[in-house]
Amino acid sequence: MRHIPVLLNEVLEYLDPKPGDKIIDATFSGGGHAEKILEKIKPNGKLLGIEIDTELFNEAKERFSKIKEIILVNADYRDLEKIVKENNFIGADGVLLDLGLSSWHFEESKRGFSFRKDELLDMRFTQNGELTAREIINQWLPEEIEKILKEYGEEKFARKITESIIDARKKKPIITTFQLVDVIKNAVPFWYQKKRRLNFATKTFQALRIAVNDELENLKFVLKQLPKVLKRGGRAAVISFHSLEDRIVKQDFKELNKSGIAHILTKKPINPSEEEIAENPRSRSAKLRVIEIL
Ligand SMILES: C[S@@+](CC[C@H](N)C(=O)[O-])C[C@H]1O[C@@H](n2cnc3c(N)ncnc32)[C@H](O)[C@@H]1O
C-alpha cells in the first residue's frame, strides 16, 4: 500500500517551490511530497531527501536513481545541519518535516507498529537503534513504563496497563503485538474496549513507538537547526500527527517569532479538508505549521 502524501496542496502552497530552488525533505519516505516538489523546482533545482529507515531509503534510492535533481541520504534528521553542510545545501529555500511513520511501516514493515497485525514487537525505524519495544515491555521498571504511557500516550489507564504488563511478563515474556493487545485488554474497562474513535491499544502503541525512536527529542533537536540551514525568506513546513508533536512545534515557532528569527505564516495550524479526510483517513489528525526565516 503506497503512502498517500498528507496536506500535499497546502505544503506546495506554503513552501511555494520555484524553478532553481533548493528544498530539503527531511522525512523522504516514498517521496510522495518530494515528487510534486520536484516538478516545481525543475530545471536547475535540487532536492535533498533524508530518510532514517534503511529499507525505505534503499527502495527510494532505486526508484529515483535516474532523477539527477535528487540527493538521497540515509540518516537521522536529528543531524540536519551536518547533513546539509555535507551536501552543500546551506541556504536552502525550504524544509519539509512530515512527522511520524508512513503507511508502509504499519502495513508492510513487519516490525510490530500495528496492533492489527501479529508481529514481533520491535518498532524501530532503524536497525541501528538499540532499544526495541520488546525491551521496554519486558525489562523496564514499572514506573518507567507507566511514565511513557502517560507522557507519550496520554493514556488514562497507564497505571492499570502497566500492572497488567508486569503481571503477564512474570509468567512469560511479551514478545508479540497480539500478546500485548491481550494484556492491554485485560487492564482496561469494557466501555474502553468498545468501538470508539480510537482503538483501546492505540495510545499504548503510540507511546512505545515514540519512546523506541526518541521521536520528541529528535523533533526538538531538528527544529532548533531550521534557522541554520534556511536562507532569509526560506520556509519550513512541519506536519504533525498528535498533540504532543504539535505542542512542541507551536512552542518552538513562537520562540523563533518572539526572538525575531522567523515569522509565523500559519497563525492557526492548517488542517486537512473534509475531502482529504474522506479519501485518506490517516490525514485526520494532521496539522501543518509554517514559518519564514527573517
Ligand atoms: C509520514 S512519513 C513521510 C511521508 C512522505 N512525506 C511522503 O509523502 O511520502 C515519515 C517518514 O519519516 C521517517 N523518519 C522518522 N523519523 C526520522 C528521523 N529522525 N530522521 C529521518 N527520517 C525519519 C520515517 O521513517 C518515515 O518514512
The ligand as an ORCA input file, in Angstrom:
! r2SCAN-3c Opt
* xyz 0 1
  C       4.961     10.414      7.396
  S       6.345      9.687      6.631
  C       6.745     10.816      5.339
  C       5.950     10.588      4.069
  C       6.415     11.406      2.883
  N       6.289     12.817      3.138
  C       5.577     11.014      1.664
  O       4.602     11.731      1.385
  O       5.870     10.013      1.023
  C       7.631      9.997      7.781
  C       8.958      9.374      7.402
  O       9.960      9.965      8.233
  C      10.898      8.969      8.571
  N      11.554      9.398      9.807
  C      11.090      9.295     11.075
  N      11.987      9.780     11.951
  C      13.041     10.211     11.218
  C      14.287     10.799     11.565
  N      14.612     11.049     12.837
  N      15.136     11.126     10.555
  C      14.812     10.892      9.259
  N      13.652     10.304      8.872
  C      12.774      9.977      9.840
  C      10.071      7.708      8.731
  O      10.872      6.560      8.556
  C       9.028      7.880      7.626
  O       9.424      7.242      6.454
*
